[in-house]
């Protein structure tokens, strides 16, 4: 098991661009050290013959067919445009 020190917390805080005072540094050393030891404990669990879990429900998503359709309402949409040309929105030129 790796022992976490105050210097480690200060280095992590510097890399994360956060300010940690001395009181918080001691508290964070204990808390982060506990989280790391818990993760190390998880790595000892035997996971042979265990399928990866991709979804907690054993169901598949319903998929819609990938059909492209414009809805044939271009005229209705362009009716609201200030300027329309060749069945497209027409806007002022912004780059010369």
Secondary structure as UniProt FT lines:
FT   HELIX           6..15
FT   TURN            16..17
FT   HELIX           22..43
FT   TURN            48..49
FT   TURN            71..72
FT   HELIX           74..78
FT   TURN            79..80
FT   STRAND          84..85
FT   TURN            86..87
FT   STRAND          88..89
//
